[in-house]
Amino acid sequence: MITFPDHVKSHTHKQISCFGSGWAAPASRSHGGHAGWSTGLNYASEYRNVEGIIIPTKRWVYACEGDYQLVPEPLLVRIDMGEIIIK
């Protein structure tokens, strides 16, 4: 479990992540505050080396049931990055 301090901006204060092969973070369970625990599968893919930093250019989040069984619809979050500039 990761607990972020108040000065760190994050969508939730507490998170649990399960890492798979290839640096993927396929499962992330987040404490949603008002909603209590909400569980989602957070898929990071299509990694790119940007100035020595490995960054996933796709991040998709799905709902899940039970023991992390993916619910394919609706897709909850879709982030597809194009150009990445590090300053």
PDB file as gemmi writes it, atoms N, CA and C in Angstrom:
CRYST1    1.000    1.000    1.000  90.00  90.00  90.00 P 1                      
ATOM      1  N   MET A   1       0.850  -1.179   0.000  1.00  0.00           N  
ATOM      2  CA  MET A   1       0.000   0.000   0.000  1.00  0.00           C  
ATOM      3  C   MET A   1       0.887   1.230   0.000  1.00  0.00           C  
ATOM      4  N   ILE A   2       0.544   2.158  -0.857  1.00  0.00           N  
ATOM      5  CA  ILE A   2       1.241   3.436  -0.927  1.00  0.00           C  
ATOM      6  C   ILE A   2       0.307   4.486  -0.362  1.00  0.00           C  
ATOM      7  N   THR A   3       0.792   5.269   0.579  1.00  0.00           N  
ATOM      8  CA  THR A   3       0.040   6.406   1.105  1.00  0.00           C  
ATOM      9  C   THR A   3       0.795   7.663   0.725  1.00  0.00           C  
ATOM     10  N   PHE A   4       0.173   8.474  -0.110  1.00  0.00           N  
ATOM     11  CA  PHE A   4       0.818   9.695  -0.577  1.00  0.00           C  
ATOM     12  C   PHE A   4       0.640  10.803   0.451  1.00  0.00           C  
ATOM     13  N   PRO A   5       1.692  11.584   0.726  1.00  0.00           N  
ATOM     14  CA  PRO A   5       1.547  12.726   1.633  1.00  0.00           C  
ATOM     15  C   PRO A   5       0.654  13.789   0.991  1.00  0.00           C  
ATOM     16  N   ASP A   6       0.109  14.673   1.813  1.00  0.00           N  
ATOM     17  CA  ASP A   6      -0.837  15.680   1.335  1.00  0.00           C  
ATOM     18  C   ASP A   6      -0.274  16.578   0.231  1.00  0.00           C  
ATOM     19  N   HIS A   7       1.036  16.848   0.237  1.00  0.00           N  
ATOM     20  CA  HIS A   7       1.605  17.751  -0.760  1.00  0.00           C  
ATOM     21  C   HIS A   7       1.798  17.091  -2.134  1.00  0.00           C  
ATOM     22  N   VAL A   8       1.622  15.769  -2.228  1.00  0.00           N  
ATOM     23  CA  VAL A   8       1.744  15.074  -3.502  1.00  0.00           C  
ATOM     24  C   VAL A   8       0.361  14.993  -4.149  1.00  0.00           C  
ATOM     25  N   LYS A   9       0.251  15.508  -5.356  1.00  0.00           N  
ATOM     26  CA  LYS A   9      -1.027  15.500  -6.066  1.00  0.00           C  
ATOM     27  C   LYS A   9      -1.242  14.127  -6.697  1.00  0.00           C  
ATOM     28  N   SER A  10      -2.324  13.471  -6.335  1.00  0.00           N  
ATOM     29  CA  SER A  10      -2.662  12.156  -6.864  1.00  0.00           C  
ATOM     30  C   SER A  10      -4.178  12.036  -6.873  1.00  0.00           C  
ATOM     31  N   HIS A  11      -4.709  11.147  -7.712  1.00  0.00           N  
ATOM     32  CA  HIS A  11      -6.157  10.989  -7.783  1.00  0.00           C  
ATOM     33  C   HIS A  11      -6.725  10.382  -6.508  1.00  0.00           C  
ATOM     34  N   THR A  12      -5.897   9.673  -5.737  1.00  0.00           N  
ATOM     35  CA  THR A  12      -6.330   9.130  -4.456  1.00  0.00           C  
ATOM     36  C   THR A  12      -5.163   9.200  -3.469  1.00  0.00           C  
ATOM     37  N   HIS A  13      -5.484   9.202  -2.198  1.00  0.00           N  
ATOM     38  CA  HIS A  13      -4.485   9.303  -1.142  1.00  0.00           C  
ATOM     39  C   HIS A  13      -3.777   7.970  -0.915  1.00  0.00           C  
ATOM     40  N   LYS A  14      -4.510   6.853  -1.066  1.00  0.00           N  
ATOM     41  CA  LYS A  14      -3.941   5.515  -0.855  1.00  0.00           C  
ATOM     42  C   LYS A  14      -4.151   4.665  -2.091  1.00  0.00           C  
ATOM     43  N   GLN A  15      -3.109   3.905  -2.462  1.00  0.00           N  
ATOM     44  CA  GLN A  15      -3.200   3.039  -3.632  1.00  0.00           C  
ATOM     45  C   GLN A  15      -2.441   1.748  -3.380  1.00  0.00           C  
ATOM     46  N   ILE A  16      -2.931   0.672  -3.999  1.00  0.00           N  
ATOM     47  CA  ILE A  16      -2.228  -0.605  -4.019  1.00  0.00           C  
ATOM     48  C   ILE A  16      -1.990  -0.934  -5.482  1.00  0.00           C  
ATOM     49  N   SER A  17      -0.753  -1.242  -5.857  1.00  0.00           N  
ATOM     50  CA  SER A  17      -0.442  -1.586  -7.237  1.00  0.00           C  
ATOM     51  C   SER A  17       0.198  -2.958  -7.301  1.00  0.00           C  
ATOM     52  N   CYS A  18      -0.151  -3.709  -8.336  1.00  0.00           N  
ATOM     53  CA  CYS A  18       0.427  -5.032  -8.591  1.00  0.00           C  
ATOM     54  C   CYS A  18       1.169  -4.937  -9.907  1.00  0.00           C  
ATOM     55  N   PHE A  19       2.472  -5.222  -9.905  1.00  0.00           N  
ATOM     56  CA  PHE A  19       3.277  -5.066 -11.105  1.00  0.00           C  
ATOM     57  C   PHE A  19       3.508  -6.398 -11.778  1.00  0.00           C  
ATOM     58  N   GLY A  20       3.378  -6.388 -13.104  1.00  0.00           N  
ATOM     59  CA  GLY A  20       3.616  -7.584 -13.900  1.00  0.00           C  
ATOM     60  C   GLY A  20       4.935  -7.455 -14.637  1.00  0.00           C  
ATOM     61  N   SER A  21       5.141  -8.317 -15.596  1.00  0.00           N  
ATOM     62  CA  SER A  21       6.379  -8.286 -16.374  1.00  0.00           C  
ATOM     63  C   SER A  21       6.389  -7.071 -17.295  1.00  0.00           C  
ATOM     64  N   GLY A  22       7.563  -6.661 -17.672  1.00  0.00           N  
ATOM     65  CA  GLY A  22       7.693  -5.545 -18.617  1.00  0.00           C  
ATOM     66  C   GLY A  22       7.343  -4.198 -18.031  1.00  0.00           C  
ATOM     67  N   TRP A  23       7.485  -4.024 -16.735  1.00  0.00           N  
ATOM     68  CA  TRP A  23       7.229  -2.765 -16.045  1.00  0.00           C  
ATOM     69  C   TRP A  23       5.760  -2.371 -16.036  1.00  0.00           C  
ATOM     70  N   ALA A  24       4.867  -3.267 -16.382  1.00  0.00           N  
ATOM     71  CA  ALA A  24       3.441  -2.931 -16.417  1.00  0.00           C  
ATOM     72  C   ALA A  24       2.875  -2.834 -15.015  1.00  0.00           C  
ATOM     73  N   ALA A  25       1.897  -1.987 -14.839  1.00  0.00           N  
ATOM     74  CA  ALA A  25       1.161  -1.890 -13.586  1.00  0.00           C  
ATOM     75  C   ALA A  25      -0.287  -2.263 -13.897  1.00  0.00           C  
ATOM     76  N   PRO A  26      -0.568  -3.570 -14.072  1.00  0.00           N  
ATOM     77  CA  PRO A  26      -1.881  -3.959 -14.564  1.00  0.00           C  
ATOM     78  C   PRO A  26      -3.006  -3.787 -13.564  1.00  0.00           C  
ATOM     79  N   ALA A  27      -2.722  -3.785 -12.274  1.00  0.00           N  
ATOM     80  CA  ALA A  27      -3.814  -3.662 -11.317  1.00  0.00           C  
ATOM     81  C   ALA A  27      -3.508  -2.573 -10.314  1.00  0.00           C  
ATOM     82  N   SER A  28      -4.447  -1.691 -10.118  1.00  0.00           N  
ATOM     83  CA  SER A  28      -4.289  -0.639  -9.130  1.00  0.00           C  
ATOM     84  C   SER A  28      -5.607  -0.505  -8.393  1.00  0.00           C  
ATOM     85  N   ARG A  29      -5.552  -0.606  -7.088  1.00  0.00           N  
ATOM     86  CA  ARG A  29      -6.760  -0.452  -6.280  1.00  0.00           C  
ATOM     87  C   ARG A  29      -6.613   0.854  -5.524  1.00  0.00           C  
ATOM     88  N   SER A  30      -7.587   1.724  -5.675  1.00  0.00           N  
ATOM     89  CA  SER A  30      -7.481   3.064  -5.118  1.00  0.00           C  
ATOM     90  C   SER A  30      -8.578   3.326  -4.108  1.00  0.00           C  
ATOM     91  N   HIS A  31      -8.222   4.044  -3.051  1.00  0.00           N  
ATOM     92  CA  HIS A  31      -9.212   4.463  -2.065  1.00  0.00           C  
ATOM     93  C   HIS A  31      -9.804   5.768  -2.539  1.00  0.00           C  
ATOM     94  N   GLY A  32     -11.088   5.759  -2.816  1.00  0.00           N  
ATOM     95  CA  GLY A  32     -11.730   6.905  -3.444  1.00  0.00           C  
ATOM     96  C   GLY A  32     -12.307   7.942  -2.529  1.00  0.00           C  
ATOM     97  N   GLY A  33     -12.064   7.865  -1.241  1.00  0.00           N  
ATOM     98  CA  GLY A  33     -12.576   8.888  -0.332  1.00  0.00           C  
ATOM     99  C   GLY A  33     -14.070   8.761  -0.146  1.00  0.00           C  
ATOM    100  N   HIS A  34     -14.856   9.532  -0.886  1.00  0.00           N  
ATOM    101  CA  HIS A  34     -16.311   9.530  -0.722  1.00  0.00           C  
ATOM    102  C   HIS A  34     -16.925   8.169  -1.045  1.00  0.00           C  
ATOM    103  N   ALA A  35     -16.372   7.478  -2.027  1.00  0.00           N  
ATOM    104  CA  ALA A  35     -16.934   6.204  -2.472  1.00  0.00           C  
ATOM    105  C   ALA A  35     -16.337   5.018  -1.719  1.00  0.00           C  
ATOM    106  N   GLY A  36     -15.392   5.271  -0.800  1.00  0.00           N  
ATOM    107  CA  GLY A  36     -14.723   4.161  -0.135  1.00  0.00           C  
ATOM    108  C   GLY A  36     -13.739   3.526  -1.098  1.00  0.00           C  
ATOM    109  N   TRP A  37     -13.586   2.200  -1.024  1.00  0.00           N  
ATOM    110  CA  TRP A  37     -12.656   1.524  -1.933  1.00  0.00           C  
ATOM    111  C   TRP A  37     -13.302   1.347  -3.288  1.00  0.00           C  
ATOM    112  N   SER A  38     -12.626   1.808  -4.310  1.00  0.00           N  
ATOM    113  CA  SER A  38     -13.058   1.531  -5.673  1.00  0.00           C  
ATOM    114  C   SER A  38     -11.893   0.824  -6.344  1.00  0.00           C  
ATOM    115  N   THR A  39     -12.175  -0.220  -7.086  1.00  0.00           N  
ATOM    116  CA  THR A  39     -11.126  -1.042  -7.659  1.00  0.00           C  
ATOM    117  C   THR A  39     -11.106  -0.892  -9.164  1.00  0.00           C  
ATOM    118  N   GLY A  40      -9.922  -0.711  -9.704  1.00  0.00           N  
ATOM    119  CA  GLY A  40      -9.791  -0.596 -11.144  1.00  0.00           C  
ATOM    120  C   GLY A  40      -8.520  -1.256 -11.614  1.00  0.00           C  
ATOM    121  N   LEU A  41      -8.542  -1.712 -12.852  1.00  0.00           N  
ATOM    122  CA  LEU A  41      -7.346  -2.271 -13.488  1.00  0.00           C  
ATOM    123  C   LEU A  41      -6.742  -1.189 -14.360  1.00  0.00           C  
ATOM    124  N   ASN A  42      -5.527  -0.836 -14.057  1.00  0.00           N  
ATOM    125  CA  ASN A  42      -4.836   0.265 -14.700  1.00  0.00           C  
ATOM    126  C   ASN A  42      -3.738  -0.323 -15.582  1.00  0.00           C  
ATOM    127  N   TYR A  43      -3.944  -0.284 -16.891  1.00  0.00           N  
ATOM    128  CA  TYR A  43      -2.996  -0.876 -17.831  1.00  0.00           C  
ATOM    129  C   TYR A  43      -2.111   0.206 -18.428  1.00  0.00           C  
ATOM    130  N   ALA A  44      -0.805   0.060 -18.251  1.00  0.00           N  
ATOM    131  CA  ALA A  44       0.180   0.963 -18.842  1.00  0.00           C  
ATOM    132  C   ALA A  44       0.916   0.178 -19.924  1.00  0.00           C  
ATOM    133  N   SER A  45       1.069   0.785 -21.102  1.00  0.00           N  
ATOM    134  CA  SER A  45       1.705   0.054 -22.198  1.00  0.00           C  
ATOM    135  C   SER A  45       2.390   1.018 -23.162  1.00  0.00           C  
ATOM    136  N   GLU A  46       2.985   0.435 -24.188  1.00  0.00           N  
ATOM    137  CA  GLU A  46       3.699   1.167 -25.239  1.00  0.00           C  
ATOM    138  C   GLU A  46       4.696   2.148 -24.634  1.00  0.00           C  
ATOM    139  N   TYR A  47       5.673   1.561 -23.945  1.00  0.00           N  
ATOM    140  CA  TYR A  47       6.695   2.344 -23.260  1.00  0.00           C  
ATOM    141  C   TYR A  47       7.660   2.960 -24.260  1.00  0.00           C  
ATOM    142  N   ARG A  48       8.118   4.160 -23.943  1.00  0.00           N  
ATOM    143  CA  ARG A  48       9.053   4.885 -24.786  1.00  0.00           C  
ATOM    144  C   ARG A  48      10.168   5.457 -23.898  1.00  0.00           C  
ATOM    145  N   ASN A  49      11.388   5.417 -24.415  1.00  0.00           N  
ATOM    146  CA  ASN A  49      12.515   6.005 -23.716  1.00  0.00           C  
ATOM    147  C   ASN A  49      12.594   7.473 -24.127  1.00  0.00           C  
ATOM    148  N   VAL A  50      12.342   8.363 -23.167  1.00  0.00           N  
ATOM    149  CA  VAL A  50      12.389   9.801 -23.429  1.00  0.00           C  
ATOM    150  C   VAL A  50      13.514  10.383 -22.571  1.00  0.00           C  
ATOM    151  N   GLU A  51      14.621  10.700 -23.201  1.00  0.00           N  
ATOM    152  CA  GLU A  51      15.780  11.259 -22.510  1.00  0.00           C  
ATOM    153  C   GLU A  51      16.203  10.404 -21.311  1.00  0.00           C  
ATOM    154  N   GLY A  52      16.176   9.078 -21.499  1.00  0.00           N  
ATOM    155  CA  GLY A  52      16.610   8.154 -20.454  1.00  0.00           C  
ATOM    156  C   GLY A  52      15.541   7.770 -19.450  1.00  0.00           C  
ATOM    157  N   ILE A  53      14.347   8.311 -19.583  1.00  0.00           N  
ATOM    158  CA  ILE A  53      13.241   7.979 -18.689  1.00  0.00           C  
ATOM    159  C   ILE A  53      12.250   7.124 -19.463  1.00  0.00           C  
ATOM    160  N   ILE A  54      11.932   5.942 -18.930  1.00  0.00           N  
ATOM    161  CA  ILE A  54      10.979   5.037 -19.588  1.00  0.00           C  
ATOM    162  C   ILE A  54       9.564   5.436 -19.181  1.00  0.00           C  
ATOM    163  N   ILE A  55       8.757   5.791 -20.176  1.00  0.00           N  
ATOM    164  CA  ILE A  55       7.416   6.326 -19.931  1.00  0.00           C  
ATOM    165  C   ILE A  55       6.390   5.523 -20.721  1.00  0.00           C  
ATOM    166  N   PRO A  56       5.296   5.064 -20.050  1.00  0.00           N  
ATOM    167  CA  PRO A  56       4.230   4.412 -20.813  1.00  0.00           C  
ATOM    168  C   PRO A  56       3.427   5.475 -21.563  1.00  0.00           C  
ATOM    169  N   THR A  57       3.218   5.283 -22.851  1.00  0.00           N  
ATOM    170  CA  THR A  57       2.490   6.282 -23.632  1.00  0.00           C  
ATOM    171  C   THR A  57       0.995   5.993 -23.691  1.00  0.00           C  
ATOM    172  N   LYS A  58       0.595   4.830 -23.208  1.00  0.00           N  
ATOM    173  CA  LYS A  58      -0.833   4.503 -23.120  1.00  0.00           C  
ATOM    174  C   LYS A  58      -1.148   4.097 -21.682  1.00  0.00           C  
ATOM    175  N   ARG A  59      -2.263   4.615 -21.180  1.00  0.00           N  
ATOM    176  CA  ARG A  59      -2.721   4.276 -19.833  1.00  0.00           C  
ATOM    177  C   ARG A  59      -4.232   4.165 -19.889  1.00  0.00           C  
ATOM    178  N   TRP A  60      -4.734   2.947 -19.763  1.00  0.00           N  
ATOM    179  CA  TRP A  60      -6.167   2.703 -19.822  1.00  0.00           C  
ATOM    180  C   TRP A  60      -6.608   2.064 -18.518  1.00  0.00           C  
ATOM    181  N   VAL A  61      -7.759   2.502 -17.994  1.00  0.00           N  
ATOM    182  CA  VAL A  61      -8.269   1.985 -16.725  1.00  0.00           C  
ATOM    183  C   VAL A  61      -9.665   1.404 -16.937  1.00  0.00           C  
ATOM    184  N   TYR A  62      -9.827   0.160 -16.475  1.00  0.00           N  
ATOM    185  CA  TYR A  62     -11.108  -0.551 -16.558  1.00  0.00           C  
ATOM    186  C   TYR A  62     -11.596  -0.869 -15.146  1.00  0.00           C  
ATOM    187  N   ALA A  63     -12.888  -1.023 -15.001  1.00  0.00           N  
ATOM    188  CA  ALA A  63     -13.451  -1.534 -13.744  1.00  0.00           C  
ATOM    189  C   ALA A  63     -13.125  -3.020 -13.658  1.00  0.00           C  
ATOM    190  N   CYS A  64     -13.198  -3.559 -12.465  1.00  0.00           N  
ATOM    191  CA  CYS A  64     -12.996  -4.994 -12.313  1.00  0.00           C  
ATOM    192  C   CYS A  64     -13.898  -5.525 -11.214  1.00  0.00           C  
ATOM    193  N   GLU A  65     -14.053  -6.829 -11.218  1.00  0.00           N  
ATOM    194  CA  GLU A  65     -14.897  -7.518 -10.243  1.00  0.00           C  
ATOM    195  C   GLU A  65     -14.082  -8.605  -9.556  1.00  0.00           C  
ATOM    196  N   GLY A  66     -14.520  -8.986  -8.367  1.00  0.00           N  
ATOM    197  CA  GLY A  66     -13.923 -10.125  -7.681  1.00  0.00           C  
ATOM    198  C   GLY A  66     -12.418 -10.059  -7.604  1.00  0.00           C  
ATOM    199  N   ASP A  67     -11.774 -11.129  -8.040  1.00  0.00           N  
ATOM    200  CA  ASP A  67     -10.326 -11.251  -7.961  1.00  0.00           C  
ATOM    201  C   ASP A  67      -9.675 -10.635  -9.200  1.00  0.00           C  
ATOM    202  N   TYR A  68      -9.875  -9.317  -9.383  1.00  0.00           N  
ATOM    203  CA  TYR A  68      -9.296  -8.551 -10.486  1.00  0.00           C  
ATOM    204  C   TYR A  68      -9.711  -9.080 -11.858  1.00  0.00           C  
ATOM    205  N   GLN A  69     -10.994  -9.415 -12.021  1.00  0.00           N  
ATOM    206  CA  GLN A  69     -11.520  -9.816 -13.328  1.00  0.00           C  
ATOM    207  C   GLN A  69     -11.986  -8.564 -14.067  1.00  0.00           C  
ATOM    208  N   LEU A  70     -11.384  -8.304 -15.222  1.00  0.00           N  
ATOM    209  CA  LEU A  70     -11.654  -7.098 -15.988  1.00  0.00           C  
ATOM    210  C   LEU A  70     -13.093  -7.026 -16.472  1.00  0.00           C  
ATOM    211  N   VAL A  71     -13.711  -5.848 -16.335  1.00  0.00           N  
ATOM    212  CA  VAL A  71     -15.018  -5.534 -16.909  1.00  0.00           C  
ATOM    213  C   VAL A  71     -14.712  -4.639 -18.112  1.00  0.00           C  
ATOM    214  N   PRO A  72     -14.873  -5.156 -19.361  1.00  0.00           N  
ATOM    215  CA  PRO A  72     -14.391  -4.438 -20.539  1.00  0.00           C  
ATOM    216  C   PRO A  72     -15.094  -3.123 -20.857  1.00  0.00           C  
ATOM    217  N   GLU A  73     -16.322  -2.958 -20.444  1.00  0.00           N  
ATOM    218  CA  GLU A  73     -17.041  -1.718 -20.748  1.00  0.00           C  
ATOM    219  C   GLU A  73     -17.770  -1.246 -19.511  1.00  0.00           C  
ATOM    220  N   PRO A  74     -17.778   0.037 -19.304  1.00  0.00           N  
ATOM    221  CA  PRO A  74     -17.145   1.072 -20.104  1.00  0.00           C  
ATOM    222  C   PRO A  74     -15.670   1.219 -19.733  1.00  0.00           C  
ATOM    223  N   LEU A  75     -14.874   1.716 -20.671  1.00  0.00           N  
ATOM    224  CA  LEU A  75     -13.497   2.085 -20.396  1.00  0.00           C  
ATOM    225  C   LEU A  75     -13.569   3.340 -19.525  1.00  0.00           C  
ATOM    226  N   LEU A  76     -12.971   3.296 -18.329  1.00  0.00           N  
ATOM    227  CA  LEU A  76     -13.116   4.396 -17.372  1.00  0.00           C  
ATOM    228  C   LEU A  76     -12.175   5.562 -17.660  1.00  0.00           C  
ATOM    229  N   VAL A  77     -10.935   5.262 -18.021  1.00  0.00           N  
ATOM    230  CA  VAL A  77      -9.948   6.305 -18.311  1.00  0.00           C  
ATOM    231  C   VAL A  77      -9.128   5.863 -19.510  1.00  0.00           C  
ATOM    232  N   ARG A  78      -8.896   6.786 -20.437  1.00  0.00           N  
ATOM    233  CA  ARG A  78      -8.029   6.492 -21.584  1.00  0.00           C  
ATOM    234  C   ARG A  78      -7.084   7.676 -21.785  1.00  0.00           C  
ATOM    235  N   ILE A  79      -5.797   7.401 -21.627  1.00  0.00           N  
ATOM    236  CA  ILE A  79      -4.775   8.416 -21.848  1.00  0.00           C  
ATOM    237  C   ILE A  79      -3.827   7.856 -22.903  1.00  0.00           C  
ATOM    238  N   ASP A  80      -3.743   8.525 -24.040  1.00  0.00           N  
ATOM    239  CA  ASP A  80      -2.832   8.165 -25.118  1.00  0.00           C  
ATOM    240  C   ASP A  80      -1.934   9.384 -25.362  1.00  0.00           C  
ATOM    241  N   MET A  81      -0.646   9.232 -25.086  1.00  0.00           N  
ATOM    242  CA  MET A  81       0.282  10.350 -25.226  1.00  0.00           C  
ATOM    243  C   MET A  81       0.967  10.319 -26.576  1.00  0.00           C  
ATOM    244  N   GLY A  82       1.114  11.490 -27.150  1.00  0.00           N  
ATOM    245  CA  GLY A  82       1.839  11.626 -28.404  1.00  0.00           C  
ATOM    246  C   GLY A  82       3.237  12.120 -28.117  1.00  0.00           C  
ATOM    247  N   GLU A  83       3.467  13.392 -28.377  1.00  0.00           N  
ATOM    248  CA  GLU A  83       4.783  13.982 -28.153  1.00  0.00           C  
ATOM    249  C   GLU A  83       5.007  14.190 -26.656  1.00  0.00           C  
ATOM    250  N   ILE A  84       6.185  13.794 -26.187  1.00  0.00           N  
ATOM    251  CA  ILE A  84       6.535  13.972 -24.770  1.00  0.00           C  
ATOM    252  C   ILE A  84       7.800  14.808 -24.708  1.00  0.00           C  
ATOM    253  N   ILE A  85       7.721  15.916 -23.979  1.00  0.00           N  
ATOM    254  CA  ILE A  85       8.863  16.808 -23.819  1.00  0.00           C  
ATOM    255  C   ILE A  85       9.189  16.897 -22.331  1.00  0.00           C  
ATOM    256  N   ILE A  86      10.445  16.649 -21.998  1.00  0.00           N  
ATOM    257  CA  ILE A  86      10.898  16.768 -20.609  1.00  0.00           C  
ATOM    258  C   ILE A  86      11.707  18.047 -20.481  1.00  0.00           C  
ATOM    259  N   LYS A  87      11.297  18.900 -19.556  1.00  0.00           N  
ATOM    260  CA  LYS A  87      11.998  20.192 -19.362  1.00  0.00           C  
ATOM    261  C   LYS A  87      12.716  20.181 -18.035  1.00  0.00           C  
TER     262      LYS A  87                                                      
END                                                                             
